[in-house]
Amino acid sequence: MEKVRIGVLGAYRGTSMINYCESADNAKVVAICDKWTEGLERQKAALNDPDITYYTDFEDFIKHDMDAVVLANYATEHAPFAIRAMREGKHVFSEVLPVQTMKEAVELIETIEETGKIYAYGENYCYMPATYEMRRLYKEGKIGEFEYGEGEYIHNGESIWPSITYGEEDHWRNNMYSTFYCTHSLGPIIHITGLRPVSVIGLEGTKAERKRRVGSKCASFGIEMVTLENGGIIKSIHGGLYMNSIWYSVYGSLGRMESAREDAGDGVSQLYVNVDNYSGEYAPHDVISYRPADNLSEDSAVFGHGGSDYYTMYNFVRKILGDENADVIDIYEALDMFLPGMFAYRSILKGGVSLEIPNLRIKEERDKWRNDTACTDPAVAGESLLPTTSLGTPEIDKQVYEKVYRLWRKDFDSDDGYTNAAMTQGSKKK
């Protein structure tokens, strides 16, 4: 069987994608790149595969003879590397998030259109058992037309902050704004409905003591109130509140479907469906509850994020091999998932006003944003630098980062450190 030759940028978050290729009969890893040599050596020892070439320089890596590149580097750096890879003739699988600025969004879209290369956005939460089944049911019309939905991705990351930021003061996680990391909560509902967001109102939580303790300058959580093209509304919440929660609920004109709450034990592996066969006076009836499964469930069971990491790569490889029905998230849908968070933060900075979300499918619309570099990254924003919270960018004592570094170093030198880092985004760069 023909095998797609894949290179992976980001030795740690890329572990799950590497594992897919190791188990699949239609893909293989041929190159891995990371600036951090210690991480590369760990990966090399774990794989023990003489057919994989290891690189510390992206320019050398991108010249390797391969068909596609997985971008599992820092979440703020995916777009420039995606553009570079496609210009070199490679298909691209991009981990979250797709872009950092509107300028990057325009450049990325136009590169994809010009090169004709496949771009797949790796929003894995769309493929968790409950959310993926909700998409199938919605497409079949089981709950009628979308009216309202909620998505939650609450993750108190204080305990794992050392293993995902390494004590780096300038790490993207320490400098992102509250609604930046929005596609885990918002993305599944966009993927379920296929509807485009048209406007958004943003809110953020400003009590952020646990964030400051580990060096994060971000607000504690963000909320997007998103209006879709059919008039339906999504509430998306994500951030570092005390208790973790991954949960999705979708209301339609004929019923409701939702995943289990995390405290119920099954979370996104369990689905509840409550539907009627007409739109009118509500008639009480039994709620159907089950654990969705398909012909890939057994193969995906050992993969991270509820098996969803398997589905993202499975569909990407199938798309490259010519399967037009492969369920990949293209650049337009990826931006439908991300731009509400970007403009929610602009809404927050303007006092919570409703803002229109640009439709970058329209070429004329792109010219308004072609030079927009507004973000919280000083290296990218230039004169358009944004504060990390609506109250400004806090000052954090450097001793905080020194402490986080020591904790990370201690953790990494143990086996648990390797496991924790492999499940996060980004790769250590120095």
ABEGO torsion letter per residue (X at the ends): XBBBBBBBBGAAAAAAAAAAAAABAABBBABBBBABAAAAAAAAAAAGBAABBBBABAAAAAABBBABBBBABBAAAAAAAAAAAAAAGBBBBBBOBABABAAAAAAAAAAAAAAGBBBBBABAAAABAAAAAAAAAAAAGAAEBBABBBBBBBBBAAAAAAAAAGGBAABAAAABBAAABAAAAAAAAAAAAGBBBABBBBBBBABAAAAAAAGBABBABBBBBBBBAAGBBBBBBBEABABBBBBBBBBBAAEBBBBBBAAAGAEAABBBBBBBABBBBBBBBBBBBBBBBBAAAAAAAABBGGGAAAAAAAAAAAAAAGBAABBBBBAAAAAAAAAAAAAAAAAAAAGGBBBBBBBAABAAAAAAAAABABBABAAAAEAABBBABAAEBBBBBAAAAAAAAAAAAAAAABAAAAAAAAABBEBBAX
